[in-house]
Amino acid sequence: MIGDQNAVVGNHVTFWGAQWGQNNSMSGGPAPGSFKGFANSTNPDPAACGGTWTGRPGNSGHPPSSVPQFITVIAASSITQSGSTISGDVALLVVVQTDPGYQPNPGHAATGTVVSVTCVTAPAADNISNISTRIRVGTGDNVLVGGFIVAGPENKKVLVRAIGPSLPIADRLADPVLELHDSSGQVIATNDNWVNSPNRQSIIESTIPPTNDLEAAVLMSLPPGTYTATVHGVNNTTGTALVEAYDLDRHSYARLANISTRGQVQTNDNVLIAGMIMVGETPQRVIVRAIGPSLDVAGKLADPTLELRNADGSLIQSNDNWRSDQEAEIMATTIPPANDLESAIVATLPANASYTAIVRGANAATGIAVVEVYGLSN
């Protein structure tokens, strides 16, 4: 568990420990001092935005003996205690890349870095059917990490792709490897070259297989929950890559929600790019954000700029500092950027079209930034 005000991609957070209340901030006020960070149960199970959870004070929250490298964490806006029962809400779900040294003793704080905020509201009939992010892939913690959720009452057929050698740029990743993790952080699928996949024919029949044999793909029917896709290079090679998730079954009641991705913004082709496809009958209202100076990381991008472009590359709208344009409209979404130098755009986008959000540094500056696309209620 973390506080909802800490749920920002790039923030270093404490999700377990004796000082949980001092290290987390919630919009609904402080937590009881006896709460240490773990819930016993959620409603629904698995946890979903708008749901609730219950726990118990101190060690009686039954912390696990170990945690995976990537873990799905509830971000709560309100926590209360009645007797020996502690309860709260599920304001957001986030993916945290955990730090080494976890122990199930609250005297040893469990910490990590938020790599994606994956709980997003979008209409079931008119939504985002494809989400993608392009960035330069490094090694270690600098691999490409994208989180997404399958929301709804049933499974969703999803194709996840890792694209590199077919990108029309010089510094492309020659041989990407794709891993798909579930909400517990366990690897549920991995692929190097998609042509060697056991369901190669199904990937072909999706009509959107990768165009290069060295690219990777995973096609699965995923139950509702939070998932993390990671992309790295074979033998620790580096280069620019693209991670994508496609909704292959729009007739189901489940839907695919979008991602927040952090990466190193450079110049020329090595800027941070997020793509999306809007489908359905009616236009979709979204907020696109470019986050930099509020990130709790070294080397953050001091002043990100944001462009929103349509399928032919024409500029729809741009922004440097979010208060300079649409301030009232952005505030009304309840998720404005935390720093005035960050950027945001609210737009209503026609359905059955693709769009691209591009994050650069003002005056060609470089640094770590986040690009996010949130579906809003129309």
C-alpha positions as CSV (number, residue, x, y, z in Angstrom):
1,M,0.0,0.0,0.0
2,I,1.0,3.6,-0.6
3,G,-0.8,6.9,-0.3
4,D,-2.6,8.2,-3.4
5,Q,-0.5,11.4,-3.3
6,N,2.7,9.4,-3.6
7,A,1.3,7.5,-6.7
8,V,3.4,9.3,-9.3
9,V,5.6,7.5,-11.9
10,G,9.2,7.9,-10.8
11,N,8.5,8.5,-7.1
12,H,10.5,6.5,-4.6
13,V,7.9,5.1,-2.1
14,T,7.6,3.1,1.1
15,F,4.9,0.4,0.9
16,W,5.7,-1.4,4.2
17,G,7.3,-0.4,7.5
18,A,6.8,1.0,10.9
19,Q,6.9,4.6,9.6
20,W,4.4,4.0,6.8
21,G,2.1,6.9,7.9
22,Q,5.0,9.3,8.0
23,N,6.2,8.3,4.5
24,N,2.9,8.4,2.7
25,S,0.4,11.1,2.1
26,M,-3.3,10.7,1.3
27,S,-5.8,13.2,0.0
28,G,-8.3,12.0,2.7
29,G,-6.0,12.6,5.7
30,P,-3.4,10.7,7.7
31,A,-3.5,7.0,8.3
32,P,-3.7,5.3,11.7
33,G,-0.3,5.0,13.3
34,S,-0.7,1.2,13.7
35,F,-1.0,0.6,9.9
36,K,2.2,-0.8,8.4
37,G,1.3,-1.3,4.8
38,F,-0.3,-4.6,3.9
39,A,-4.0,-5.5,3.4
40,N,-5.5,-8.9,4.3
41,S,-8.2,-8.9,1.7
42,T,-9.7,-6.8,-1.1
43,N,-13.2,-6.4,-2.5
44,P,-13.3,-7.2,-5.4
45,D,-10.5,-9.8,-5.5
46,P,-8.2,-9.0,-7.3
47,A,-8.3,-5.4,-6.3
48,A,-9.8,-2.8,-8.7
49,C,-10.2,0.9,-8.7
50,G,-13.2,2.0,-6.7
51,G,-12.9,-1.1,-4.5
52,T,-12.1,-1.5,-0.8
53,W,-9.7,-3.5,1.4
54,T,-9.3,-4.5,5.0
55,G,-6.3,-5.2,7.1
56,R,-5.1,-5.5,10.7
57,P,-2.6,-3.5,12.7
58,G,1.2,-4.1,12.7
59,N,2.5,-7.5,11.9
60,S,-1.0,-9.1,12.0
61,G,-1.3,-7.8,8.4
62,H,0.5,-11.1,7.4
63,P,3.2,-9.6,5.2
64,P,4.6,-12.0,2.6
65,S,8.0,-13.7,3.2
66,S,9.3,-12.1,0.0
67,V,8.3,-9.7,-2.8
68,P,8.9,-9.9,-6.5
69,Q,10.9,-7.4,-8.6
70,F,7.7,-5.8,-9.8
71,I,4.6,-5.7,-7.5
72,T,1.2,-4.2,-7.9
73,V,0.4,-1.9,-5.0
74,I,-2.8,-0.2,-3.9
75,A,-2.7,3.6,-3.6
76,A,-5.3,4.6,-1.0
77,S,-6.8,8.0,-0.5
78,S,-8.4,7.2,2.9
79,I,-7.6,4.7,5.7
80,T,-9.5,4.3,9.0
81,Q,-9.4,2.0,12.0
82,S,-12.2,0.5,14.0
83,G,-11.0,-1.7,16.9
84,S,-8.6,-4.2,15.4
85,T,-9.8,-3.7,11.8
86,I,-8.2,-1.3,9.4
87,S,-9.9,-0.5,6.1
88,G,-9.5,1.8,3.2
89,D,-10.2,2.5,-0.5
90,V,-8.5,1.6,-3.7
91,A,-8.0,5.0,-5.4
92,L,-5.4,3.8,-7.8
93,L,-3.3,0.7,-8.7
94,V,0.4,1.2,-9.4
95,V,3.3,-1.0,-10.3
96,V,6.4,-0.7,-8.1
97,Q,9.8,-1.9,-8.9
98,T,11.0,-3.1,-5.5
99,D,14.4,-2.4,-3.9
100,P,16.5,-5.2,-2.6
101,G,16.5,-6.0,1.1
102,Y,12.8,-6.6,1.8
103,Q,12.0,-8.3,5.2
104,P,8.6,-9.1,6.6
105,N,9.5,-7.1,9.7
106,P,8.1,-3.6,9.8
107,G,11.4,-2.4,11.3
108,H,12.9,-2.9,7.9
109,A,11.1,-0.6,5.5
110,A,10.1,-2.0,2.1
111,T,10.7,0.6,-0.7
112,G,10.7,0.8,-4.5
113,T,10.0,3.1,-7.4
114,V,6.6,3.6,-9.1
115,V,7.0,2.6,-12.7
116,S,3.4,2.9,-13.9
117,V,0.0,4.1,-12.7
118,T,-2.4,1.6,-14.3
119,C,-5.8,2.4,-13.0
120,V,-7.6,4.6,-15.5
121,T,-11.3,5.2,-16.2
122,A,-12.5,4.7,-19.8
123,P,-15.9,3.9,-21.3
124,A,-16.4,0.3,-22.1
125,A,-17.8,0.9,-25.6
126,D,-15.7,3.8,-26.7
127,N,-12.2,3.3,-25.5
128,I,-8.5,3.0,-26.3
129,S,-7.9,-0.3,-28.1
130,N,-4.1,0.0,-28.7
131,I,-1.5,1.5,-26.4
132,S,2.2,1.9,-27.1
133,T,5.3,3.6,-25.9
134,R,8.7,4.1,-27.6
135,I,11.9,4.9,-25.8
136,R,15.5,4.0,-25.7
137,V,16.1,0.6,-23.9
138,G,19.1,0.4,-21.6
139,T,20.2,-2.3,-19.2
140,G,19.5,-3.0,-15.5
141,D,16.8,-0.7,-14.2
142,N,16.7,1.2,-17.6
143,V,14.8,-1.5,-19.5
144,L,11.4,-0.5,-21.0
145,V,8.6,-1.1,-18.5
146,G,5.0,-0.5,-19.3
147,G,2.0,-1.3,-17.1
148,F,-1.6,-1.9,-18.2
149,I,-4.8,-3.3,-16.8
150,V,-7.5,-5.6,-18.0
151,A,-10.7,-4.1,-16.5
152,G,-14.1,-5.7,-16.4
153,P,-15.9,-8.9,-15.5
154,E,-14.2,-11.3,-17.9
155,N,-11.0,-12.3,-19.7
156,K,-9.5,-10.1,-22.5
157,K,-7.6,-11.4,-25.5
158,V,-4.5,-9.3,-25.8
159,L,-1.5,-9.2,-28.1
160,V,1.7,-7.6,-26.6
161,R,4.5,-6.8,-29.0
162,A,8.2,-5.7,-28.6
163,I,9.3,-4.0,-31.7
164,G,12.9,-3.0,-32.5
165,P,14.6,-4.0,-35.8
166,S,11.7,-2.8,-38.0
167,L,11.7,0.7,-36.6
168,P,12.7,3.2,-39.2
169,I,15.5,4.8,-37.1
170,A,19.2,4.3,-36.8
171,D,19.5,3.4,-33.1
172,R,17.0,0.6,-33.0
173,L,17.1,-2.4,-30.7
174,A,18.4,-5.2,-32.8
175,D,16.8,-8.1,-30.9
176,P,14.2,-7.3,-28.2
177,V,13.1,-9.8,-25.5
178,L,9.6,-9.5,-24.1
179,E,8.4,-10.6,-20.6
180,L,4.8,-10.3,-19.3
181,H,4.4,-10.2,-15.5
182,D,1.1,-10.6,-13.6
183,S,0.1,-8.5,-10.6
184,S,2.3,-10.6,-8.2
185,G,5.3,-9.9,-10.4
186,Q,5.6,-13.5,-11.6
187,V,6.6,-14.0,-15.3
188,I,3.6,-15.5,-17.0
189,A,5.0,-15.4,-20.5
190,T,8.3,-14.6,-22.3
191,N,9.3,-14.5,-25.9
192,D,12.4,-13.6,-27.8
193,N,11.6,-14.2,-31.5
194,W,7.8,-14.3,-32.2
195,V,8.2,-16.9,-35.1
196,N,9.3,-19.4,-32.4
197,S,6.2,-18.8,-30.3
198,P,4.0,-21.9,-29.6
199,N,1.0,-20.0,-30.8
200,R,2.7,-18.5,-33.9
201,Q,-0.3,-19.2,-36.1
202,S,-2.7,-17.3,-33.7
203,I,-0.3,-14.3,-33.8
204,I,-0.5,-14.4,-37.6
205,E,-4.2,-14.7,-37.6
206,S,-4.5,-11.6,-35.4
207,T,-3.5,-9.8,-38.7
208,I,-0.8,-7.7,-36.8
209,P,2.2,-10.0,-36.3
210,P,5.6,-8.3,-36.0
211,T,7.2,-7.6,-39.4
212,N,10.6,-8.8,-38.3
213,D,11.4,-12.4,-37.1
214,L,13.7,-11.1,-34.4
215,E,10.8,-9.1,-32.7
216,A,8.8,-10.5,-29.9
217,A,5.1,-11.1,-29.2
218,V,2.9,-12.7,-26.6
219,L,-0.8,-13.5,-27.3
220,M,-2.8,-14.5,-24.3
221,S,-6.3,-14.4,-22.8
222,L,-5.8,-12.4,-19.6
223,P,-8.1,-12.3,-16.6
224,P,-8.9,-8.9,-15.1
225,G,-5.9,-7.5,-13.3
226,T,-2.7,-5.6,-13.6
227,Y,0.1,-6.6,-15.9
228,T,3.6,-5.3,-16.6
229,A,5.4,-5.8,-19.9
230,T,9.2,-5.4,-19.8
231,V,11.5,-5.2,-22.9
232,H,15.3,-5.7,-22.9
233,G,17.9,-6.5,-25.5
234,V,19.4,-9.9,-26.1
235,N,22.8,-10.1,-24.4
236,N,22.2,-6.7,-22.7
237,T,22.2,-4.9,-26.1
238,T,20.7,-1.4,-26.1
239,G,18.7,0.7,-28.6
240,T,15.3,2.2,-29.2
241,A,12.3,-0.1,-28.9
242,L,8.5,0.0,-28.8
243,V,6.2,-1.9,-26.5
244,E,2.5,-2.3,-27.6
245,A,-0.6,-3.9,-26.2
246,Y,-3.6,-4.6,-28.6
247,D,-7.1,-5.4,-27.6
248,L,-8.1,-8.3,-29.9
249,D,-11.6,-8.7,-28.6
250,R,-13.7,-5.5,-28.5
251,H,-16.9,-7.5,-28.1
252,S,-16.1,-8.6,-24.6
253,Y,-17.2,-6.7,-21.6
254,A,-13.6,-6.3,-20.4
255,R,-11.5,-3.4,-21.7
256,L,-7.8,-2.6,-22.0
257,A,-6.7,0.5,-20.1
258,N,-3.7,2.7,-20.9
259,I,-0.2,3.0,-19.5
260,S,2.2,5.4,-17.9
261,T,5.8,4.9,-18.9
262,R,9.0,6.5,-17.8
263,G,12.1,6.9,-19.9
264,Q,15.2,8.9,-20.7
265,V,14.2,11.8,-23.0
266,Q,17.1,12.7,-25.4
267,T,17.0,14.6,-28.7
268,N,16.1,13.9,-32.3
269,D,14.6,10.3,-32.6
270,N,15.3,9.6,-28.9
271,V,12.4,11.5,-27.5
272,L,9.6,9.9,-25.5
273,I,6.6,8.8,-27.7
274,A,3.2,7.4,-26.7
275,G,0.7,6.2,-29.2
276,M,-2.9,5.3,-28.9
277,I,-5.9,4.2,-31.1
278,M,-9.4,5.4,-30.2
279,V,-12.2,3.1,-31.2
280,G,-16.0,3.1,-30.8
281,E,-18.9,5.2,-31.8
282,T,-18.2,8.5,-30.1
283,P,-15.2,10.8,-29.5
284,Q,-13.1,10.1,-26.4
285,R,-12.0,12.8,-24.0
286,V,-8.5,12.3,-22.7
287,I,-5.8,14.1,-20.7
288,V,-2.2,13.7,-21.8
289,R,0.5,14.7,-19.3
290,A,4.3,15.1,-19.6
291,I,5.9,14.8,-16.1
292,G,9.5,15.7,-15.3
293,P,10.4,18.1,-12.4
294,S,8.1,16.5,-9.9
295,L,9.7,13.0,-10.3
296,D,11.7,11.8,-7.4
297,V,14.7,10.7,-9.4
298,A,18.1,12.1,-10.3
299,G,18.5,13.4,-13.8
300,K,14.9,14.3,-14.3
301,L,13.8,16.5,-17.2
302,A,13.6,20.0,-15.8
303,D,11.0,21.4,-18.3
304,P,9.2,18.9,-20.5
305,T,7.2,20.0,-23.6
306,L,4.2,18.1,-25.0
307,E,2.8,17.7,-28.5
308,L,-0.4,15.8,-29.5
309,R,-0.5,14.8,-33.1
310,N,-2.9,13.0,-35.4
311,A,-2.3,10.0,-37.7
312,D,-0.7,12.1,-40.4
313,G,1.6,13.9,-38.0
314,S,-0.3,17.1,-38.0
315,L,-0.1,19.0,-34.7
316,I,-3.4,19.0,-32.8
317,Q,-2.2,20.9,-29.7
318,S,1.0,21.6,-27.8
319,N,1.9,22.8,-24.4
320,D,4.9,23.7,-22.4
321,N,3.8,24.7,-18.9
322,W,0.3,23.4,-18.1
323,R,-1.0,26.5,-16.4
324,S,-0.4,28.6,-19.5
325,D,-3.2,26.8,-21.4
326,Q,-6.5,25.1,-20.3
327,E,-5.7,25.6,-16.6
328,A,-9.3,25.4,-15.5
329,E,-10.1,22.4,-17.7
330,I,-7.0,20.5,-16.5
331,M,-7.8,21.3,-12.8
332,A,-11.3,20.0,-13.3
333,T,-10.0,16.5,-14.3
334,T,-8.6,16.3,-10.6
335,I,-5.2,15.0,-11.9
336,P,-3.3,18.2,-12.9
337,P,0.5,17.9,-12.9
338,A,2.2,18.7,-9.6
339,N,4.7,21.2,-11.0
340,D,4.0,24.3,-13.0
341,L,6.8,23.5,-15.5
342,E,5.1,20.2,-16.5
343,S,2.8,19.9,-19.4
344,A,-0.8,18.7,-20.0
345,I,-3.4,18.7,-22.7
346,V,-7.1,18.0,-22.5
347,A,-8.6,17.0,-25.8
348,T,-11.7,15.3,-27.2
349,L,-10.4,12.9,-29.9
350,P,-12.5,11.4,-32.7
351,A,-13.0,7.7,-32.6
352,N,-11.4,5.2,-35.0
353,A,-8.2,7.1,-35.4
354,S,-4.7,7.0,-34.0
355,Y,-2.8,9.7,-32.1
356,T,0.7,10.3,-30.9
357,A,2.0,12.2,-27.8
358,I,5.6,13.4,-27.9
359,V,7.6,14.6,-25.0
360,R,10.8,16.7,-25.5
361,G,12.9,18.9,-23.3
362,A,12.6,22.6,-23.6
363,N,15.6,24.1,-25.5
364,A,16.7,20.5,-26.4
365,A,17.4,19.6,-22.7
366,T,17.5,15.9,-21.8
367,G,16.5,13.9,-18.7
368,I,14.1,11.4,-17.3
369,A,10.4,12.1,-18.0
370,V,7.0,10.4,-18.0
371,V,4.3,10.4,-20.6
372,E,0.7,9.5,-19.6
373,V,-2.6,9.2,-21.4
374,Y,-5.7,9.0,-19.3
375,G,-9.2,8.3,-20.6
376,L,-11.8,10.7,-19.0
377,S,-15.6,10.6,-18.7
378,N,-17.1,12.5,-21.6
